Amino acid sequence: MIKAIVTDIEGTTTDIDFVHKVLFPYSTERLPDFVRQHAGESKVSAALAEAAYAAGIPGDDIEGLITALLQWIAEDRKITPLKTLQGLIWEHGYKSGDFHAHIYPDAVDVLQQWQRQKRALYVYSSGSTFAQKLLFGHTEAGDLRGLFSDYFDTTTGNKRDAASYRSIVRSIDLPATHIAFLSDVVEELDAATQAGMTTVWVQRQGELQHRSPHLSVRDFSEIDF
């Protein structure tokens, strides 16, 4: 019996194009000026200190930090301080109405159905928990934050590392076999399987592939627990 469901975002609940063609370009374009203008603010300065440590450069080298952050974006690096800064930039975009987050209608319908069934819902994404809450708080379908019990990000661990999923299992406090993880990335599903979780491979594009032990589906409407 599945009592809790953990879902990925990009390619699972949300079109990859929204992330790669809307969110990433928005933050990349605005990051240099944002860092220069807000470096003295507590949240930004803390993220910059982490970034400086990760990049091995002085914390007061603002231009060097900007160069490193932009390079990480170009390399699609999953580095926590970068995700934090991107989230702060996206907050402005959402609140200004520059965009609304895409979410697949089937995901909305089924997530709401699972909530009515008293199944606990969680998010695990490489984006910061702050960015996750922003996304689900400003979707085309309205504010969906009330669907979720908690959010997990890279502070929990790498999404392709089984230890990350064991940590999530401990946080949810249910047997791993009672928890399902949904993603479009098979390596993440493999890691979740190693932690004992039930897994669903969401394949919204291309020919449907099958790989044991993952349940393969086109969208959320095909998931039957």
Secondary structure in CASP SS format (residue, H / E / C, confidence):
PFRMAT SS
TARGET T0000
AUTHOR 0000-0000-0000
METHOD secondary structure of the structure
MODEL  1
M C 1.00
I C 1.00
K C 1.00
A E 1.00
I E 1.00
V E 1.00
T E 1.00
D C 1.00
I C 1.00
E E 1.00
G C 1.00
T C 1.00
T C 1.00
T E 1.00
D C 1.00
I H 1.00
D H 1.00
F H 1.00
V H 1.00
H H 1.00
K H 1.00
V H 1.00
L H 1.00
F H 1.00
P H 1.00
Y H 1.00
S H 1.00
T H 1.00
E H 1.00
R H 1.00
L H 1.00
P H 1.00
D H 1.00
F H 1.00
V H 1.00
R H 1.00
Q H 1.00
H H 1.00
A C 1.00
G C 1.00
E C 1.00
S H 1.00
K H 1.00
V H 1.00
S H 1.00
A H 1.00
A H 1.00
L H 1.00
A H 1.00
E H 1.00
A H 1.00
A H 1.00
Y H 1.00
A H 1.00
A H 1.00
G C 1.00
I C 1.00
P C 1.00
G C 1.00
D C 1.00
D C 1.00
I H 1.00
E H 1.00
G H 1.00
L H 1.00
I H 1.00
T H 1.00
A H 1.00
L H 1.00
L H 1.00
Q H 1.00
W H 1.00
I H 1.00
A H 1.00
E C 1.00
D C 1.00
R C 1.00
K C 1.00
I C 1.00
T H 1.00
P H 1.00
L H 1.00
K H 1.00
T H 1.00
L H 1.00
Q H 1.00
G H 1.00
L H 1.00
I H 1.00
W H 1.00
E H 1.00
H H 1.00
G H 1.00
Y H 1.00
K H 1.00
S H 1.00
G C 1.00
D C 1.00
F C 1.00
H C 1.00
A E 1.00
H C 1.00
I C 1.00
Y C 1.00
P H 1.00
D H 1.00
A H 1.00
V H 1.00
D H 1.00
V H 1.00
L H 1.00
Q H 1.00
Q H 1.00
W H 1.00
Q H 1.00
R H 1.00
Q C 1.00
K C 1.00
R C 1.00
A E 1.00
L E 1.00
Y E 1.00
V E 1.00
Y E 1.00
S C 1.00
S C 1.00
G C 1.00
S C 1.00
T H 1.00
F H 1.00
A H 1.00
Q H 1.00
K H 1.00
L H 1.00
L H 1.00
F H 1.00
G H 1.00
H C 1.00
T E 1.00
E C 1.00
A C 1.00
G E 1.00
D C 1.00
L C 1.00
R H 1.00
G H 1.00
L H 1.00
F C 1.00
S C 1.00
D E 1.00
Y E 1.00
F E 1.00
D C 1.00
T C 1.00
T C 1.00
T C 1.00
G C 1.00
N C 1.00
K C 1.00
R C 1.00
D C 1.00
A H 1.00
A H 1.00
S H 1.00
Y H 1.00
R H 1.00
S H 1.00
I H 1.00
V H 1.00
R H 1.00
S H 1.00
I H 1.00
D C 1.00
L C 1.00
P C 1.00
A H 1.00
T H 1.00
H H 1.00
I E 1.00
A E 1.00
F E 1.00
L E 1.00
S E 1.00
D C 1.00
V C 1.00
V H 1.00
E H 1.00
E H 1.00
L H 1.00
D H 1.00
A H 1.00
A H 1.00
T H 1.00
Q H 1.00
A C 1.00
G C 1.00
M C 1.00
T E 1.00
T E 1.00
V E 1.00
W E 1.00
V E 1.00
Q C 1.00
R C 1.00
Q C 1.00
G C 1.00
E C 1.00
L C 1.00
Q C 1.00
H C 1.00
R E 1.00
S C 1.00
P C 1.00
H E 1.00
L E 1.00
S E 1.00
V E 1.00
R C 1.00
D C 1.00
F H 1.00
S H 1.00
E H 1.00
I C 1.00
D C 1.00
F C 1.00
END
